[in-house]
């Protein structure tokens, strides 16, 4: 372990340069124009893993973007970990809000700015560099390690569950390890034990067959923008509770012990609001902002469009209006249950002057993982060795559906060792990753692999 840590110290600047090369490839999975770039990224990653000396590296095809698989088996009696990450990234739009080109990585004030720097190329690369540090100093990592890096996480990992089903024997391991979450705060180590699920839908109201002159038809033909805006505004009541019938029926609430843990975390709500530039927070009545963002279900309109939005004026009554809506789900809720309830709600409240089209785009299950396992203890001790204090056990507001799939399909619990920050703007302009956290992540992974290797 000490030799691997020293190697990272000596070669860290090169690690950063190689990460920049990785980030320069625009692997935007949701945009078909970048399909070639997504494949190029998989090929770059596979080539990099081969150079490190792993015994097996493959690009494995799916009906969509490919999966990069690699492994190093050192001892049949040693524990085996399955490391997961994703090399695809979110679209960079709106480009005009970036301070530098999203695919031309720049270091400013100790942060590496680029699309994917934190989510998830930078965090994925921590595992690659930890492996290199072992290969170059001891011949191999101290335990069996398998890597699965996908290119479709940002579009719902739709082909990954089937891949897991088909490759159960290949992917057999004692525990999965994922670095795609955040620390609780800068310099505050934490390990995530809870994730929210997701239900994502699209709703369209179609009024007239074509756009109409608002002077000629306004007042007698109902405007789809007005109707959809009204429907969206009615999705929450004055207590910021969601009004969809049965939305909370399956929610597993927080225990008193969990609420006490939330209260003990070093969280400054006022500073948190200032960081995002909002005047005030708005939370479901009876819950704190921290509980609301990590352990309660939500419903948000993610996008809405209709009519004329160009320069100047055009007096048009639009033919249709569309919105994208997502719900973050908590344990007990399932994507299909909530999607069905959303569809029933929108059909019930759609005006008879319009036709409603409801589309289920994708979803994912939330997860709770045990905090007292051998692997979690090794992860905790590893992070304590880097940060000098024991990490908090926290819930995360985001969704990583693969965690539930690992448990359901492979029977594996997951250790979530993430080193991002909520302020890293991972789906926004000027995404960044602190180089100090990139280094801390590599060191923590090296320590975790060494400690977990001793558990068998």
C-alpha positions as CSV (number, residue, x, y, z in Angstrom):
1,X,0.0,0.0,0.0
2,X,2.7,2.5,1.0
3,X,4.5,2.0,-2.3
4,X,1.3,2.5,-4.3
5,X,0.6,5.7,-2.4
6,X,4.1,7.0,-3.0
7,X,3.7,6.2,-6.8
8,X,0.6,8.3,-6.9
9,X,2.4,11.1,-5.2
10,X,5.3,10.9,-7.8
11,X,3.0,10.6,-10.9
12,X,0.0,12.7,-10.0
13,X,0.6,15.5,-12.5
14,X,0.7,12.9,-15.3
15,X,-2.5,11.4,-14.0
16,X,-4.2,14.8,-14.4
17,X,-2.8,15.2,-17.9
18,X,-4.2,11.8,-18.9
19,X,-7.6,12.6,-17.3
20,X,-7.6,15.8,-19.5
21,X,-7.2,13.6,-22.6
22,X,-10.1,11.4,-21.4
23,X,-12.3,14.5,-20.9
24,X,-11.5,15.9,-24.4
25,X,-13.7,13.3,-26.1
26,X,-17.3,14.5,-26.1
27,X,-19.0,11.2,-25.1
28,X,-22.6,12.7,-24.9
29,X,-24.7,9.5,-24.9
30,X,-28.1,11.1,-25.4
31,X,-27.1,12.9,-28.7
32,X,-26.9,10.5,-31.7
33,X,-24.5,13.0,-33.3
34,X,-21.9,11.9,-30.7
35,X,-22.4,8.2,-31.1
36,X,-18.9,8.0,-32.7
37,X,-17.4,9.9,-29.8
38,X,-19.0,7.6,-27.3
39,X,-17.4,4.6,-29.0
40,X,-14.1,6.5,-29.3
41,X,-14.1,7.0,-25.6
42,X,-14.7,3.3,-24.9
43,X,-11.8,2.5,-27.2
44,X,-9.6,5.1,-25.5
45,X,-10.4,3.7,-22.1
46,X,-9.9,0.1,-23.1
47,X,-6.5,0.9,-24.6
48,X,-5.5,2.7,-21.5
49,X,-6.4,-0.3,-19.3
50,X,-4.5,-2.6,-21.6
51,X,-1.3,-0.5,-21.2
52,X,-1.6,-0.9,-17.4
53,X,-1.3,-4.6,-17.7
54,X,-4.7,-6.0,-16.8
55,X,-5.0,-9.6,-17.8
56,X,-8.3,-9.2,-19.6
57,X,-9.7,-6.1,-21.3
58,X,-12.7,-6.2,-23.7
59,X,-15.1,-3.9,-25.4
60,X,-18.4,-5.7,-25.1
61,X,-21.3,-4.7,-27.4
62,X,-24.8,-3.9,-26.3
63,X,-27.8,-2.8,-28.5
64,X,-26.7,0.7,-27.6
65,X,-23.3,2.0,-26.5
66,X,-20.5,-0.5,-25.6
67,X,-19.4,-1.6,-22.2
68,X,-15.7,-1.7,-21.3
69,X,-14.9,-4.7,-19.2
70,X,-11.5,-5.5,-17.5
71,X,-10.3,-7.8,-14.8
72,X,-7.2,-8.9,-12.8
73,X,-7.6,-12.1,-10.9
74,X,-4.8,-12.6,-8.5
75,X,-5.9,-15.3,-6.0
76,X,-8.9,-17.6,-5.9
77,X,-9.0,-17.2,-2.1
78,X,-8.8,-13.4,-2.2
79,X,-11.9,-11.2,-2.1
80,X,-13.2,-9.9,-5.4
81,X,-14.6,-6.4,-6.0
82,X,-16.6,-5.2,-9.0
83,X,-15.8,-1.6,-9.8
84,X,-18.5,0.3,-11.8
85,X,-18.3,3.7,-13.5
86,X,-19.7,5.4,-16.6
87,X,-17.8,7.1,-19.3
88,X,-20.7,8.9,-21.0
89,X,-21.5,12.5,-20.0
90,X,-24.4,14.9,-20.0
91,X,-24.9,17.4,-22.8
92,X,-22.9,20.6,-22.2
93,X,-25.8,23.0,-23.1
94,X,-26.2,25.9,-22.6
95,X,-22.7,26.5,-24.1
96,X,-22.8,30.3,-23.6
97,X,-22.8,29.8,-19.8
98,X,-19.4,28.0,-19.7
99,X,-16.3,30.0,-18.8
100,X,-14.3,27.7,-21.1
101,X,-14.9,25.1,-23.7
102,X,-16.6,22.1,-21.9
103,X,-14.4,19.7,-23.8
104,X,-11.2,21.6,-23.4
105,X,-10.3,20.8,-19.8
106,X,-8.9,23.8,-17.8
107,X,-7.4,24.0,-14.3
108,X,-8.4,27.1,-12.3
109,X,-8.0,27.5,-8.6
110,X,-7.2,23.9,-8.0
111,X,-10.3,22.7,-9.9
112,X,-10.4,20.8,-13.2
113,X,-13.3,22.3,-15.4
114,X,-14.8,20.1,-18.1
115,X,-17.9,18.2,-18.8
116,X,-17.5,14.8,-17.1
117,X,-14.7,16.0,-14.9
118,X,-16.7,14.8,-11.8
119,X,-19.6,12.9,-13.3
120,X,-18.2,10.4,-13.9
121,X,-15.0,10.3,-15.9
122,X,-12.9,11.9,-13.1
123,X,-14.2,9.6,-10.5
124,X,-14.0,6.5,-12.7
125,X,-10.4,7.4,-13.5
126,X,-9.5,7.4,-9.8
127,X,-10.0,3.6,-9.9
128,X,-7.9,3.2,-13.0
129,X,-5.0,5.2,-11.5
130,X,-5.2,3.3,-8.2
131,X,-4.8,0.1,-10.2
132,X,-1.9,1.5,-12.0
133,X,-0.2,2.5,-8.7
134,X,-0.4,-1.2,-7.7
135,X,0.7,-2.6,-11.1
136,X,3.8,-0.4,-11.2
137,X,4.9,-1.1,-7.7
138,X,3.8,-4.6,-6.7
139,X,2.8,-6.4,-9.9
140,X,-0.9,-6.3,-9.3
141,X,-3.6,-5.1,-6.9
142,X,-3.8,-7.1,-3.6
143,X,-7.2,-8.6,-4.4
144,X,-9.3,-9.7,-7.4
145,X,-10.8,-6.8,-9.3
146,X,-13.3,-6.6,-12.1
147,X,-14.2,-3.3,-13.9
148,X,-17.4,-2.5,-15.8
149,X,-17.6,0.9,-17.4
150,X,-20.7,1.7,-19.3
151,X,-21.6,4.4,-21.8
152,X,-25.4,4.8,-21.2
153,X,-25.8,5.9,-17.5
154,X,-26.9,9.4,-18.5
155,X,-29.7,7.9,-20.6
156,X,-30.9,5.4,-18.0
157,X,-28.6,2.5,-18.4
158,X,-31.3,0.8,-20.5
159,X,-29.1,-2.1,-21.7
160,X,-27.1,-2.7,-18.5
161,X,-29.6,-4.9,-16.6
162,X,-29.8,-7.4,-19.5
163,X,-26.0,-7.3,-19.7
164,X,-25.8,-8.2,-16.0
165,X,-28.3,-11.0,-16.5
166,X,-26.3,-12.4,-19.4
167,X,-22.9,-12.1,-17.6
168,X,-23.7,-13.2,-14.1
169,X,-20.8,-15.6,-13.9
170,X,-18.3,-13.2,-15.4
171,X,-19.4,-10.4,-13.0
172,X,-19.4,-12.6,-9.8
173,X,-17.9,-10.7,-6.9
174,X,-18.1,-10.2,-3.2
175,X,-19.1,-6.5,-3.4
176,X,-19.5,-3.7,-6.0
177,X,-17.7,-0.4,-5.6
178,X,-19.0,2.8,-7.2
179,X,-17.5,6.3,-7.2
180,X,-20.3,8.5,-8.6
181,X,-21.5,10.3,-5.5
182,X,-20.4,13.3,-3.4
183,X,-18.7,14.0,-0.2
184,X,-21.0,15.6,2.4
185,X,-18.9,18.8,2.1
186,X,-15.5,20.1,1.3
187,X,-13.1,18.3,3.6
188,X,-15.9,16.3,5.1
189,X,-15.6,12.6,4.3
190,X,-18.7,10.6,3.8
191,X,-20.0,7.3,2.4
192,X,-23.4,7.1,0.9
193,X,-25.8,4.3,2.0
194,X,-29.0,5.5,0.5
195,X,-29.9,6.6,-3.1
196,X,-33.2,7.9,-4.5
197,X,-34.8,6.3,-7.5
198,X,-36.2,8.1,-10.6
199,X,-39.3,8.3,-12.7
200,X,-39.0,10.5,-15.8
201,X,-41.9,11.3,-18.1
202,X,-42.9,13.6,-20.9
203,X,-46.3,15.2,-21.2
204,X,-47.8,17.0,-24.3
205,X,-51.0,18.9,-24.6
206,X,-52.2,19.2,-28.2
207,X,-54.9,21.8,-28.9
208,X,-55.5,23.0,-32.5
209,X,-54.0,21.2,-35.4
210,X,-51.6,24.1,-36.2
211,X,-50.5,27.3,-34.6
212,X,-53.2,30.0,-34.8
213,X,-53.4,33.8,-34.9
214,X,-54.0,34.8,-31.3
215,X,-56.1,37.8,-32.3
216,X,-58.5,35.7,-34.5
217,X,-58.7,32.6,-32.2
218,X,-57.7,33.8,-28.8
219,X,-60.6,33.8,-26.4
220,X,-62.3,30.8,-27.9
221,X,-59.5,28.3,-28.5
222,X,-57.8,27.3,-25.3
223,X,-54.1,27.9,-25.2
224,X,-52.0,24.7,-24.5
225,X,-49.3,26.7,-22.7
226,X,-51.8,28.1,-20.3
227,X,-53.4,24.7,-19.7
228,X,-50.1,22.9,-19.2
229,X,-48.7,25.6,-16.9
230,X,-51.9,25.4,-14.8
231,X,-51.6,21.6,-14.5
232,X,-47.9,21.8,-13.5
233,X,-48.6,24.6,-10.9
234,X,-51.2,22.3,-9.3
235,X,-48.8,19.4,-8.8
236,X,-47.8,20.9,-5.3
237,X,-49.9,22.2,-2.5
238,X,-49.1,25.1,-0.2
239,X,-47.1,22.8,2.0
240,X,-45.0,21.7,-1.0
241,X,-46.5,18.3,-0.9
242,X,-47.1,16.5,-4.2
243,X,-50.8,16.3,-5.0
244,X,-50.8,13.2,-7.2
245,X,-53.2,10.7,-5.7
246,X,-51.4,8.0,-3.8
247,X,-47.9,9.4,-4.4
248,X,-46.8,8.9,-0.8
249,X,-48.6,5.5,-0.3
250,X,-45.5,3.3,-0.4
251,X,-42.9,5.7,1.1
252,X,-40.8,4.2,3.9
253,X,-40.3,7.1,6.2
254,X,-37.2,8.2,8.1
255,X,-36.6,6.6,11.5
256,X,-36.0,8.8,14.5
257,X,-32.4,7.5,14.5
258,X,-31.9,8.6,10.9
259,X,-33.5,12.1,11.6
260,X,-31.1,12.4,14.6
261,X,-28.2,11.6,12.3
262,X,-29.3,14.2,9.8
263,X,-29.5,16.8,12.6
264,X,-26.0,16.0,13.6
265,X,-24.4,16.6,10.2
266,X,-22.3,19.7,9.7
267,X,-24.9,21.4,7.4
268,X,-25.4,25.2,7.2
269,X,-28.7,25.6,5.4
270,X,-28.2,29.4,4.8
271,X,-24.8,28.9,3.3
272,X,-26.1,26.1,1.2
273,X,-28.7,28.3,-0.3
274,X,-26.2,31.1,-0.9
275,X,-23.9,28.7,-2.8
276,X,-26.6,28.1,-5.4
277,X,-27.6,31.7,-5.6
278,X,-31.2,31.2,-4.6
279,X,-33.0,33.7,-2.3
280,X,-34.5,31.0,-0.1
281,X,-35.1,27.3,0.1
282,X,-38.6,25.7,-0.1
283,X,-39.1,22.3,1.5
284,X,-41.9,20.0,2.2
285,X,-43.5,21.0,5.5
286,X,-42.1,19.2,8.5
287,X,-38.8,18.3,6.9
288,X,-35.4,20.1,6.8
289,X,-33.7,21.0,3.5
290,X,-31.2,18.2,4.0
291,X,-34.0,15.7,4.5
292,X,-35.9,17.1,1.6
293,X,-33.0,16.8,-0.8
294,X,-31.9,13.3,0.1
295,X,-34.6,11.3,1.8
296,X,-38.0,12.6,0.6
297,X,-39.6,12.1,-2.8
298,X,-39.8,15.0,-5.2
299,X,-41.5,16.1,-8.4
300,X,-39.9,18.7,-10.7
301,X,-40.6,20.1,-14.2
302,X,-37.2,19.8,-15.9
303,X,-38.1,21.5,-19.2
304,X,-41.0,23.1,-20.9
305,X,-41.5,24.4,-24.5
306,X,-44.1,25.7,-26.8
307,X,-45.0,28.5,-29.1
308,X,-42.8,31.3,-30.3
309,X,-39.5,32.0,-28.4
310,X,-37.5,33.9,-31.0
311,X,-36.5,37.5,-31.1
312,X,-39.3,40.1,-31.2
313,X,-43.0,39.4,-31.2
314,X,-45.2,36.9,-32.9
315,X,-48.9,36.8,-31.8
316,X,-49.4,33.1,-32.0
317,X,-51.7,30.7,-30.2
318,X,-49.6,27.5,-30.2
319,X,-50.9,24.1,-31.3
320,X,-49.2,22.2,-28.4
321,X,-47.1,22.5,-25.3
322,X,-44.7,19.9,-23.9
323,X,-43.0,19.4,-20.5
324,X,-40.5,16.9,-19.1
325,X,-41.1,15.9,-15.5
326,X,-39.0,13.9,-13.1
327,X,-39.7,12.4,-9.7
328,X,-37.0,11.4,-7.3
329,X,-38.2,8.3,-5.4
330,X,-37.4,7.0,-1.9
331,X,-37.3,3.4,-0.6
332,X,-40.7,1.8,-1.0
333,X,-41.6,3.6,-4.2
334,X,-41.0,2.0,-7.6
335,X,-40.6,3.8,-11.0
336,X,-43.6,1.9,-12.5
337,X,-45.9,2.7,-9.6
338,X,-45.2,6.4,-9.7
339,X,-45.3,6.6,-13.5
340,X,-48.7,4.9,-13.5
341,X,-49.9,7.4,-10.9
342,X,-48.6,10.4,-12.8
343,X,-50.2,9.2,-16.0
344,X,-53.6,8.8,-14.2
345,X,-53.2,12.2,-12.7
346,X,-52.5,14.0,-15.9
347,X,-55.3,12.3,-17.8
348,X,-57.7,13.1,-15.0
349,X,-56.8,16.8,-15.0
350,X,-56.3,17.4,-18.7
351,X,-58.9,19.8,-20.2
352,X,-61.4,18.3,-22.6
353,X,-60.3,21.0,-25.2
354,X,-57.0,19.1,-25.8
355,X,-55.5,15.7,-26.4
356,X,-52.9,14.6,-23.9
357,X,-49.9,12.4,-24.8
358,X,-48.0,10.8,-21.9
359,X,-44.6,9.2,-22.5
360,X,-42.6,7.1,-20.0
361,X,-39.0,8.0,-20.8
362,X,-37.1,6.0,-18.2
363,X,-36.7,5.3,-14.5
364,X,-34.6,3.6,-11.8
365,X,-35.0,2.1,-8.4
366,X,-33.6,3.7,-5.2
367,X,-31.4,1.7,-2.8
368,X,-30.4,1.3,0.8
369,X,-27.2,-0.6,1.5
370,X,-26.1,-2.0,4.9
371,X,-23.6,0.2,6.8
372,X,-22.1,-2.5,8.9
373,X,-20.6,-4.9,6.3
374,X,-16.9,-5.8,6.1
375,X,-16.6,-3.8,2.9
376,X,-18.2,-0.7,4.4
377,X,-15.8,-0.9,7.4
378,X,-12.8,-1.2,5.1
379,X,-14.1,1.8,3.1
380,X,-14.6,3.8,6.3
381,X,-11.2,3.0,7.6
382,X,-9.6,3.8,4.2
383,X,-11.2,7.3,4.1
384,X,-10.3,7.9,7.7
385,X,-6.7,7.1,6.8
386,X,-6.8,9.9,4.2
387,X,-8.9,12.5,5.9
388,X,-8.0,11.9,9.5
389,X,-11.6,11.5,10.7
390,X,-14.2,8.8,10.3
391,X,-16.6,9.4,7.4
392,X,-20.3,10.2,8.0
393,X,-22.9,7.7,6.7
394,X,-25.2,9.8,4.5
395,X,-28.0,9.5,2.0
396,X,-27.8,11.0,-1.5
397,X,-30.5,12.8,-3.4
398,X,-29.4,11.5,-6.8
399,X,-30.1,8.2,-8.6
400,X,-27.7,5.4,-9.5
401,X,-30.1,2.7,-10.7
402,X,-27.3,0.2,-11.2
403,X,-27.0,-0.1,-7.4
404,X,-30.4,-1.7,-7.1
405,X,-29.6,-3.9,-10.2
406,X,-26.4,-5.1,-8.6
407,X,-28.4,-6.3,-5.6
408,X,-31.4,-7.7,-7.6
409,X,-29.4,-9.4,-10.4
410,X,-26.0,-10.2,-9.0
411,X,-26.8,-10.3,-5.3
412,X,-24.1,-7.8,-4.5
413,X,-24.3,-4.9,-2.1
414,X,-22.5,-1.7,-3.1
415,X,-19.9,0.5,-1.5
416,X,-20.5,4.1,-2.6
417,X,-17.2,6.0,-2.2
418,X,-17.7,9.2,-4.1
419,X,-15.5,12.3,-4.0
420,X,-17.5,15.0,-5.8
421,X,-19.3,17.9,-4.2
422,X,-22.8,19.1,-4.7
423,X,-21.3,22.4,-5.8
424,X,-19.4,20.7,-8.7
425,X,-22.2,21.6,-11.2
426,X,-22.3,18.0,-12.6
427,X,-25.2,18.6,-14.9
428,X,-24.7,22.3,-15.4
429,X,-22.3,24.7,-17.0
430,X,-18.8,24.9,-15.5
431,X,-18.7,21.3,-14.1
432,X,-15.6,20.9,-12.1
433,X,-13.6,18.4,-10.0
434,X,-11.2,19.5,-7.3
435,X,-7.7,18.0,-7.9
436,X,-7.3,17.6,-4.2
437,X,-10.3,15.3,-4.2
438,X,-9.1,13.5,-7.3
439,X,-6.0,12.7,-5.3
440,X,-7.9,11.8,-2.1
441,X,-10.0,9.5,-4.1
442,X,-7.1,7.6,-5.6
443,X,-5.4,7.3,-2.1
444,X,-8.7,6.1,-0.5
445,X,-9.2,3.5,-3.2
446,X,-5.6,2.2,-2.7
447,X,-6.2,2.0,1.0
448,X,-9.6,0.3,0.6
449,X,-8.3,-2.4,-1.7
450,X,-5.4,-3.1,0.7
451,X,-7.7,-3.2,3.8
452,X,-10.4,-5.3,2.1
453,X,-7.9,-7.7,0.7
454,X,-7.1,-8.7,4.3
455,X,-10.7,-9.6,5.2
456,X,-10.6,-13.2,3.8
